[in-house]
Amino acid sequence: MVAKTDTGTNEGAQGRGRAADAYQTARERTYSAYETARNRAAEVTRQASEQITVYPVAAVVGGLAVGALLGFLLPATRRERDLLEPTGRRITDAARTAAQRGVDAGKEQIEEIRNRATQKVGEAVVEAVSGGKD
């Protein structure tokens, strides 16, 4: 009579054991990643709260920037366009006027600096030519 071996059963048990080990390892890694992400989120939230307390104006400006970005990304409704279009035009016109005034003021400043530089160079040339004597 041939002795019956248990190799098929052993291989199946080993395969189930490896699968269970792999499952447990994946579960531990997932839990570790979750804990790390949770701790990091808590730390970022704490830091943000501190920054808001220390720099409230920056928080308001940041909030406005985020709101403007969201407003830009979300499509406008017809009602919003009807209500805000005149205001938008006025703001655009005012910004354009302010920018033009800034450009004009800059040109005036550059011209003034150029005139002063020309005057100083002229004075230096006259002084160099005359040998510093008046």
Residue frames as qw, qx, qy, qz and C-alpha x, y, z in Angstrom:
[[0.000, 0.886, 0.464, 0.000, 0.00, 0.00, 0.00],
 [0.394, 0.434, -0.015, 0.810, 1.23, 3.55, -0.87],
 [0.275, -0.525, -0.479, 0.647, 1.38, 6.06, 1.92],
 [0.151, 0.842, 0.393, 0.336, -0.70, 9.11, 1.28],
 [0.422, -0.070, -0.197, 0.882, 1.19, 12.42, 1.77],
 [0.041, -0.828, -0.476, 0.294, -0.24, 15.69, 2.89],
 [0.395, -0.118, 0.221, 0.884, 1.76, 17.97, 0.50],
 [0.007, -0.541, -0.531, -0.652, -1.33, 19.37, -1.22],
 [0.424, -0.807, -0.412, -0.019, -2.82, 20.39, 2.09],
 [0.574, -0.480, -0.043, 0.662, 0.50, 21.85, 3.29],
 [0.305, 0.150, 0.350, 0.873, 0.90, 23.96, 0.15],
 [0.175, -0.695, -0.510, -0.476, -2.64, 25.28, 0.49],
 [0.532, -0.756, -0.300, 0.236, -2.08, 26.18, 4.12],
 [0.524, -0.280, 0.108, 0.797, 1.19, 27.92, 3.29],
 [0.147, 0.399, 0.448, 0.786, -0.50, 29.89, 0.51],
 [0.341, -0.795, -0.438, -0.245, -3.28, 30.96, 2.86],
 [0.609, -0.597, -0.161, 0.497, -0.67, 31.91, 5.46],
 [0.408, -0.021, 0.238, 0.881, 1.24, 34.07, 2.97],
 [0.063, -0.594, -0.485, -0.639, -1.99, 35.72, 1.84],
 [0.489, -0.785, -0.378, 0.045, -2.94, 36.40, 5.44],
 [0.575, -0.411, -0.006, 0.707, 0.53, 37.86, 6.11],
 [0.253, 0.237, 0.368, 0.863, 0.29, 40.05, 3.01],
 [0.252, -0.730, -0.493, -0.401, -3.18, 41.20, 4.04],
 [0.569, -0.714, -0.266, 0.309, -1.98, 42.01, 7.56],
 [0.503, -0.189, 0.141, 0.832, 1.06, 43.91, 6.24],
 [0.077, 0.447, 0.441, 0.774, -1.11, 45.91, 3.85],
 [0.399, -0.775, -0.464, -0.158, -3.55, 46.64, 6.64],
 [0.584, -0.582, -0.141, 0.549, -0.78, 47.87, 8.94],
 [0.372, 0.025, 0.272, 0.887, 0.70, 50.07, 6.20],
 [0.099, -0.619, -0.505, -0.594, -2.71, 51.53, 5.43],
 [0.499, -0.780, -0.365, 0.098, -3.35, 52.25, 9.09],
 [0.567, -0.383, 0.016, 0.730, 0.11, 53.81, 9.43],
 [0.221, 0.262, 0.380, 0.859, -0.45, 55.99, 6.36],
 [0.273, -0.738, -0.501, -0.359, -3.86, 57.02, 7.68],
 [0.567, -0.699, -0.249, 0.357, -2.41, 57.96, 11.07],
 [0.481, -0.157, 0.167, 0.846, 0.42, 59.89, 9.45],
 [0.049, 0.461, 0.456, 0.759, -2.02, 61.80, 7.22],
 [0.412, -0.774, -0.463, -0.132, -4.32, 62.47, 10.15],
 [0.579, -0.570, -0.128, 0.569, -1.48, 63.77, 12.31],
 [0.363, 0.044, 0.290, 0.884, -0.18, 65.92, 9.47],
 [0.110, -0.635, -0.505, -0.574, -3.65, 67.37, 8.85],
 [0.503, -0.774, -0.356, 0.144, -3.99, 68.18, 12.55],
 [0.549, -0.367, 0.045, 0.749, -0.58, 69.88, 12.52],
 [0.200, 0.291, 0.408, 0.842, -1.41, 71.94, 9.42],
 [0.283, -0.751, -0.498, -0.328, -4.73, 72.96, 10.98],
 [0.565, -0.677, -0.224, 0.415, -2.96, 74.00, 14.19],
 [0.453, -0.153, 0.199, 0.855, -0.37, 76.01, 12.24],
 [0.039, 0.509, 0.495, 0.703, -3.07, 77.68, 10.16],
 [0.405, -0.804, -0.433, -0.046, -4.96, 78.65, 13.32],
 [0.557, -0.534, -0.057, 0.634, -1.80, 80.15, 14.77],
 [0.334, 0.105, 0.359, 0.865, -1.09, 82.07, 11.58],
 [0.129, -0.690, -0.520, -0.487, -4.62, 83.44, 11.51],
 [0.502, -0.777, -0.304, 0.228, -4.23, 84.58, 15.11],
 [0.522, -0.410, 0.129, 0.737, -0.85, 86.21, 14.44],
 [0.076, -0.147, 0.426, 0.889, -1.68, 87.62, 11.00],
 [0.382, 0.525, 0.683, -0.334, -5.43, 88.25, 10.80],
 [0.348, 0.716, -0.123, -0.593, -5.12, 90.72, 7.91],
 [0.095, 0.388, -0.832, -0.385, -3.17, 88.19, 5.86],
 [0.253, 0.216, 0.936, -0.117, -5.87, 85.62, 6.61],
 [0.407, 0.676, 0.367, -0.493, -8.55, 87.99, 5.31],
 [0.278, 0.668, -0.451, -0.523, -6.51, 88.79, 2.20],
 [0.060, -0.196, 0.961, 0.186, -5.87, 85.07, 1.67],
 [0.355, 0.412, 0.788, -0.288, -9.57, 84.36, 2.08],
 [0.407, 0.731, 0.051, -0.546, -10.41, 87.03, -0.46],
 [0.148, 0.528, -0.718, -0.428, -7.85, 85.58, -2.87],
 [0.185, 0.061, 0.981, 0.017, -9.31, 82.09, -2.48],
 [0.387, 0.593, 0.558, -0.432, -12.81, 83.49, -2.94],
 [0.333, 0.709, -0.256, -0.567, -11.75, 85.36, -6.07],
 [0.023, 0.325, -0.895, -0.305, -10.14, 82.22, -7.45],
 [0.274, 0.296, 0.903, -0.150, -13.27, 80.19, -6.79],
 [0.377, 0.702, 0.279, -0.536, -15.40, 82.92, -8.32],
 [0.226, 0.611, -0.543, -0.530, -13.20, 82.87, -11.39],
 [0.040, -0.156, 0.971, 0.174, -13.38, 79.10, -11.70],
 [0.291, 0.432, 0.814, -0.258, -17.13, 78.76, -11.20],
 [0.137, 0.388, 0.564, 0.716, -19.35, 79.79, -14.11],
 [0.143, 0.145, 0.275, -0.940, -21.41, 82.93, -13.64],
 [0.259, 0.546, 0.793, -0.077, -25.18, 82.80, -13.81],
 [0.178, 0.597, 0.428, 0.654, -27.18, 85.13, -16.02],
 [0.362, -0.881, -0.296, -0.070, -28.49, 86.94, -12.94],
 [0.623, -0.546, 0.070, 0.557, -24.94, 87.52, -11.67],
 [0.446, 0.173, 0.382, 0.790, -23.90, 88.88, -15.05],
 [0.032, -0.767, -0.441, -0.465, -26.92, 91.20, -15.16],
 [0.474, -0.860, -0.176, 0.072, -26.19, 92.52, -11.68],
 [0.640, -0.566, 0.192, 0.484, -22.41, 92.69, -11.77],
 [0.637, 0.420, 0.334, 0.554, -21.61, 93.68, -15.34],
 [0.082, 0.922, 0.079, 0.369, -22.07, 97.45, -14.80],
 [0.564, -0.793, 0.222, 0.058, -19.99, 97.31, -11.64],
 [0.828, -0.084, 0.351, 0.428, -17.33, 95.28, -13.42],
 [0.488, 0.671, 0.222, 0.511, -17.14, 97.83, -16.19],
 [0.188, -0.952, 0.058, -0.236, -16.76, 100.66, -13.67],
 [0.730, -0.576, 0.307, 0.203, -14.03, 98.78, -11.81],
 [0.772, 0.209, 0.340, 0.495, -12.22, 98.00, -15.06],
 [0.275, 0.837, 0.134, 0.453, -12.44, 101.63, -16.17],
 [0.409, -0.893, 0.160, -0.100, -11.21, 102.85, -12.79],
 [0.814, -0.333, 0.345, 0.328, -8.33, 100.37, -12.84],
 [0.652, 0.474, 0.285, 0.518, -7.41, 101.37, -16.38],
 [0.031, 0.934, 0.028, 0.354, -7.47, 105.07, -15.41],
 [0.605, -0.753, 0.254, 0.051, -5.36, 104.41, -12.30],
 [0.834, -0.043, 0.342, 0.430, -2.87, 102.40, -14.32],
 [0.473, 0.693, 0.196, 0.508, -2.61, 105.17, -16.91],
 [0.237, -0.943, 0.098, -0.215, -2.05, 107.75, -14.17],
 [0.776, -0.503, 0.309, 0.222, 0.68, 105.52, -12.75],
 [0.745, 0.288, 0.308, 0.516, 2.35, 105.25, -16.14],
 [0.204, 0.869, 0.102, 0.438, 2.12, 109.02, -16.63],
 [0.477, -0.856, 0.189, -0.060, 3.55, 109.69, -13.16],
 [0.843, -0.228, 0.327, 0.361, 6.36, 107.23, -13.87],
 [0.596, 0.557, 0.234, 0.529, 7.15, 108.98, -17.14],
 [0.080, -0.945, 0.024, -0.315, 7.24, 112.32, -15.34],
 [0.691, -0.661, 0.268, 0.119, 9.58, 110.90, -12.69],
 [0.818, 0.082, 0.322, 0.470, 11.88, 109.45, -15.36],
 [0.371, 0.771, 0.155, 0.494, 11.93, 112.77, -17.21],
 [0.339, -0.916, 0.123, -0.176, 12.72, 114.63, -13.98],
 [0.798, -0.429, 0.326, 0.269, 15.54, 112.21, -13.15],
 [0.716, 0.382, 0.288, 0.509, 16.89, 112.51, -16.68],
 [0.134, 0.906, 0.047, 0.398, 16.86, 116.31, -16.45],
 [0.534, -0.811, 0.238, -0.021, 18.65, 116.27, -13.09],
 [0.849, -0.147, 0.345, 0.372, 21.21, 113.78, -14.38],
 [0.557, 0.627, 0.208, 0.503, 21.83, 115.90, -17.46],
 [0.132, -0.948, 0.073, -0.279, 22.25, 118.98, -15.26],
 [0.707, -0.625, 0.308, 0.121, 24.69, 117.19, -12.94],
 [0.811, 0.142, 0.325, 0.465, 26.71, 115.83, -15.88],
 [0.333, 0.817, 0.122, 0.455, 26.80, 119.33, -17.39],
 [0.372, -0.900, 0.181, -0.139, 27.97, 120.80, -14.09],
 [0.821, -0.366, 0.346, 0.269, 30.65, 118.09, -13.79],
 [0.700, 0.438, 0.261, 0.500, 31.85, 118.77, -17.34],
 [0.086, 0.920, -0.005, 0.381, 32.03, 122.53, -16.72],
 [0.579, -0.769, 0.272, -0.011, 33.91, 121.93, -13.47],
 [0.861, -0.094, 0.343, 0.363, 36.31, 119.50, -15.16],
 [0.551, 0.636, 0.202, 0.501, 36.97, 121.89, -18.06],
 [0.062, -0.916, 0.089, -0.387, 37.42, 124.92, -15.83],
 [0.536, 0.269, -0.628, 0.496, 39.65, 122.94, -13.48],
 [0.471, -0.545, -0.630, 0.289, 37.41, 123.56, -10.53],
 [0.210, -0.216, -0.141, 0.943, 37.90, 127.33, -10.73],
 [0.172, 0.778, 0.603, -0.041, 35.02, 129.73, -10.96]]
